[in-house]
Amino acid sequence: RRPLDRTPSWLEDVEARREARQSGFTLQQAFLATVKSAVGPAVLYMPRGFEEGGLAFSLGMLVLSFALFGLGATRLLEAWALHGRSYSGLMGKAFGPKGVYLCRVTIVLQQCGICLTYVIFIATNCRELWAYWTGATPTLATCCALQLLVLVPLSWIRDMQTFATTNLIANALILYALIVLALHATTTIAHDPPASLSTLPLFNRESFYLFVGTSAFVYEGSAALVVPLQEAVKPDRRADFSKMYVRTCAGIIATYICFGALNWIAYGKSTQVVLTLNLPRGPWKASVQLAYSLAVVFTFPLQLYPAVQILKSVGRKLKRLSVSRVGYVAIDDSATPQPVVEPPSETDTEADTPTRAIKPPRPRTSKLEGNAARTAVVAVLVAVAVAEVRRLDKIVALVGGFLGIPLAFVYPLAVHLRLVPNAPARTRALSVVAMGVGAVLGLACSAVTVLTWNRS
């Protein structure tokens, strides 16, 4: 028999999980996680964004986007504090099953859109690297297609802790690349200063609409991570998380503004969508392109993971519905299969009891099925990248305007209006106005981007 003074193994597991929940993130760890979730290739699109919008419009749009983002994050956390649910769970409590579906579809499409830009970004840099090392220049479509050899196996990895080390490496590579790019822009301005800053447009009427979406894209899906980050913080520090999060995002946007303006002043109208192309050919350019490409490759499976998890849950529900056709019915919105009670037949004796179907086990997805689904998702993204490889600026604007703005600026405010009815009248009025501004910006940006899709 087990000694009485020995703790049972199952109780040890319970205590370990309880301690893990009570430990959580410190504010410093939450700060690093916030930076990691928000800083990616989008910072390299900023200089070109300044050229698209003009100096005055770009600065104003970035300030407005941060104000809407900060307000939305704060309102979403206030709703979470009252109801303690995930983002999609809050949408479900506020608007029912349709709210859950809308939130999940938006998250899936946004994460896939971000991964699509990653594929094009990697292809653009790898093409330059291949030309530098071999002298031959492959097509961008070929560079996109070859990524299947790397991105598909990475998408099969299910334990995100596997990328803990590579995440640190990716962050170091991004920091190195940004430092080199900033130093080169500074030396360019010092050796060949622009004749006059007045030559840089304050407002670019030809393409300003693109920067509306870009200003929302720069957060790279951070809106969907606000609640998980809040939940991961130690319980005794959660009250301070909201302020820390907003201030951190403010610092990130300020850095983006300085970085974007510096490089735009250095290169002017020749600023490329992928900023690494503006570096002169040589070992420094090759090292920066290699560093940033590797960082994005390591980040790709992390960005795709939320979309894969949501698609996985959809697949399970479809399996449940298929099971219902062979003796089970769904009686609620969650599509939970329930056994069907068969009435006694004429041949049953009085002693017979009604036949009751056995409740099926929870549908599970085999590893082979999961890998096949992940492969299909990556293949579709690469196919779209091949077709639209030269429209990275339009893709960034559309993903930011059509998906990023609703997820970050509109849904959180709508949730707050529904789930925090006792909020002061001024708070509710501000939410309504901000939600309207976000909706108008998103719809207008998306519509104009689609209508001008083929314009060079």
Secondary structure, DSSP 8 states (H G I E B T S, - for coil): ---TTS--HHHHHHHHHHHHHHH-B-HHHHHHHHHHHH-STHHHHHHHHHHHH-HHHHHHHHHHHHHHHHHHHHHHHHHHHHH---HHHHHHHHH-HHHHHHHHHHHHHHHHHHHHHHHHHHHHHHHHHHHHHHS----HHHHHHHTHHHHHHHHT---GGGGHHHHHHHHHHHHHHHHHHHHHHHHHHHHS--S-GGGS-S--TTTHHHHHHHHHHTTTTGGGGHHHHHHHB-GGGGGGHHHHHHHHHHHHHHHHHHHHHHHHHHHGGG--SSGGGGS-SSHHHHHHHHHHHHHHHHHHHHHHHHHHHHHHHHHHHHHHHHHHTTTEEE-STT--EEE-B----TT--TT----B----------HHHHHHHHHHHHHHHHHHHHHTTT-HHHHHHHIIIIIIHIIIIIHHHHHHHHH-TTS-HHHHHHHHHHHHHHHHHHHHHHHHHHHTTT--
